[in-house]
Amino acid sequence: MIIGKTKKVIEQKEKELSQYLSNNYKDEALRTFTEYEQLINNFHTEGKLNDRDYGKFSTKIEDYKRMFKRYHH
């Protein structure tokens, strides 16, 4: 279970990423995705994200990585 501030920070970053993707701002979306991935990894390392939740986010991260492989200018 994700608690309070950790959940809010993750949701905010996901919202930001979603907005950039929906507006087709590729550079900003890629930058935000990198920040999102680092955020998830840091929270897991710090113990703010348990293994089960980390697994769920890892799946999302892999999906984003596959999508970004198709992003070209």
C-alpha positions in Angstrom: 0.0 0.0 0.0 1.3 3.4 -1.0 1.0 6.0 1.7 0.2 9.7 1.7 2.9 11.9 0.3 4.5 9.2 -1.8 1.2 8.4 -3.5 0.6 12.1 -4.2 4.1 12.7 -5.7 3.7 9.6 -8.0 0.2 10.6 -9.1 1.4 14.1 -9.9 4.3 12.9 -12.0 1.9 10.4 -13.8 -0.5 13.3 -14.5 2.3 15.5 -15.9 3.5 12.6 -18.1 -0.1 11.9 -19.3 -0.6 15.6 -20.2 2.6 15.8 -22.3 1.7 12.6 -24.1 -1.8 13.7 -24.9 -0.5 17.0 -26.2 2.2 15.2 -28.2 5.0 17.1 -26.5 7.6 14.4 -27.2 10.7 15.9 -25.6 8.9 16.9 -22.4 7.1 13.5 -22.2 10.4 11.7 -22.5 12.1 14.0 -19.9 9.1 13.5 -17.5 9.2 9.7 -18.1 12.9 9.6 -17.1 12.0 11.6 -13.9 9.1 9.2 -13.2 11.3 6.2 -13.6 13.9 7.6 -11.3 11.2 8.6 -8.8 9.8 5.1 -8.6 13.3 3.6 -8.2 14.2 6.0 -5.5 11.0 5.4 -3.5 11.6 1.7 -3.7 15.2 2.0 -2.6 14.2 4.3 0.3 11.6 1.8 1.4 8.6 4.1 0.6 7.4 1.7 -2.0 7.0 -2.0 -1.2 7.9 -4.8 -3.7 4.3 -5.5 -4.8 3.6 -1.8 -5.7 7.1 -1.5 -7.2 6.2 -4.5 -9.5 3.1 -2.7 -10.6 5.0 0.4 -11.5 7.7 -1.5 -13.2 5.1 -2.9 -15.5 3.9 0.6 -16.4 7.5 1.7 -16.9 8.2 -1.1 -19.3 5.0 -0.2 -21.2 6.2 3.4 -21.5 9.6 2.3 -22.6 8.0 0.3 -25.5 5.9 3.3 -26.5 8.9 5.7 -26.4 10.9 3.4 -28.8 8.3 4.3 -31.4 8.7 8.1 -30.7 10.5 9.9 -33.5 10.8 13.5 -34.6 
